[in-house]
Amino acid sequence: MAKLRVLPASVAVPAPLTSSVDDSQLLPRRLYLETFGCQMNTHDSQRMVALMAAEGYALTDQPDEADLIVLNSCSVREKAEQKLRSKAGEMKHIKRQRPEVVLAIGGCVAQQEGERMLKRIPQADIVFGPDHLSRLPDLVREVQTKQIRLEETEFLDRRSYRFPVAPAHAPAPISAYVSVMKGCDKFCSFCIVPYTRGREVSRPAAEILDEVHCLADQGTKEVILLGQTVNAYGKHRIPGQVPFHELLYKVAEVPGIERLRFTSPHPSEFSLEQIEAFREIPELCPHMHLPAQSGSSSVLQAMRRGYTREEYLEVVATLRRIAPQVALTTDLIVGFPGETEQEFQETMTLLEEVRFIGAYSFAYSERVGTRALKIEPSVPVEERMRRLHVLQRRQDEITEEVLQKAVGERQVVMIEGRSKTDASRSSGRNGENRSVHVEGHYGPGTFLDVKIVEGYRHSLLGCAL
Ligand code: SF4
């Protein structure tokens, strides 16, 4: 059973609702939703928008005119957590002027802090963790009708967890994320995710395929399978699940789906069948985001990543042998506690050895509740920033070199819309997930054969053939 904590009426914020008003009038109709942090949160937010749309809520970008405000918090990076606190503070004046507005705080910080957050942010009506996302409409209704404040943060167990399914009338994007699992069993020493999103739970394959069919029927052309350690999908072998590589084949067979991607895999969860899928499935795009985090085996051990530098490179080598067309991007952390200059240099040599086409890199930041906090000695913040700067400068050079090499190539680009920087151009992505701009206007979802004519620092310019 989920924990449902009802605080006494003395701390309740919403104004009383009179019984003379009918149900439809009780429901607010404008939703302001702000997402902090990661891709997973963005996806969760899309679900919440769809869920609330089914209840009659239309999105607004003005919190002042909203009837329901949802802040979807993230605790992976410190900045996102700070932004949440300052945004929640800004909501005070709205609640003061219109106490009937419901303020709900979801996501990982909400999960971590639970009841404490409800006490510390008196203007919040609901604090709910990611496991309870699908209950948002019920929670809002409960707050409105019972004048209570709610906290719902207990993890649901593997067998009782239900993935929130997007309602059929949600607008289907050309490129859609489809959640295949939630949580993580890895417990890396720097990461808070297993404590905020709970243990791994894989979704029944039939449910995933239903969602993909539904999206394809509405015009979605590209599906990105999403999970914290996505290639660990199905490993608990609960009835209804299949091994991850089988899921890839099944999704690729759905009529209308022309591109398939997945993010983010864990290096230690790769099987040969998963790698062979890149050779065998034409819809599977030639790009993989493969988080390394460090190029040093000793740092990887302190991070509790579950693989060595050599094992990571073995995955890369197998991939390049079986499917050499696959481009790699990665995540890297520098300045992890105890990281020496020599160990940092091992991360630098990983860049040279793998030649990622891009990297998301971060200076280590302390996260409350993680094991890494106890590791000594910490690297001074200035030194972390210096290492980050050195790493990013080199990765930028490599990215530029890779992009320059693409000039003259023929590529297929899936158009996503107008370019944000040049109104005369359209923008889309190539198979490697690289942004490509094309002269002229083409509708979203158009597949264009282009010749690459210029390489920029982070994108390409193509000419339609
Ligand atoms: S694999 Fe590690 S870094 Fe990724 S979500 Fe799990 S604990 Fe966090």
Boltz pocket constraint, residues with backbone or C-beta under 6 A from the ligand:
constraints:
  - pocket:
      binder: B
      contacts: [[A, 184], [A, 185], [A, 186], [A, 187], [A, 188], [A, 191], [A, 192], [A, 193], [A, 194], [A, 228], [A, 229], [A, 266]]
      max_distance: 6.0
